[in-house]
Amino acid sequence: MESMVFTEKNPLSELITDDIYSLLTSRGLIDEKSVRDYIIRKKFKNLRSNKVSASDAIESLRNDYPYLQFDTIRKIVYQPKS
């Protein structure tokens, strides 16, 4: 069987391989909203580790995700880990 080539980047590369990500995506098993939230939390943590204030970090994330409100991003980055 020939391998399918996907143009989308694997945002979970530190957790799963590109092949696994492509397979899961092709079968509709990846929750895109959860992946987006994971990326937002990761970027927020990185900004905070570089001494950026929480409000400035959230505003920076709003530039990347202009369709999200400040409070929505705040809830994403501060939601408790389950």
RAMOWO-V704803 format. One record per residue. N is the residue number from 1. OMEGA is omega in whole degrees, -180 to 180 (999 if undefined). Layout:
N_OMEGA, N_OMEGA
This chain:
1_-178, 2_-180, 3_178, 4_179, 5_179, 6_-178, 7_-178, 8_-178, 9_179, 10_180, 11_-180, 12_-174, 13_179, 14_-180, 15_-178, 16_-179, 17_178, 18_180, 19_179, 20_179, 21_179, 22_180, 23_-180, 24_179, 25_-178, 26_180, 27_177, 28_-177, 29_178, 30_176, 31_-174, 32_179, 33_179, 34_177, 35_178, 36_-180, 37_177, 38_180, 39_179, 40_180, 41_180, 42_179, 43_180, 44_-180, 45_179, 46_179, 47_-179, 48_179, 49_176, 50_174, 51_174, 52_180, 53_-178, 54_-178, 55_177, 56_178, 57_179, 58_178, 59_177, 60_178, 61_178, 62_175, 63_178, 64_-177, 65_-174, 66_179, 67_178, 68_177, 69_178, 70_-178, 71_178, 72_178, 73_178, 74_179, 75_179, 76_-174, 77_-179, 78_179, 79_-178, 80_176, 81_-179, 82_999
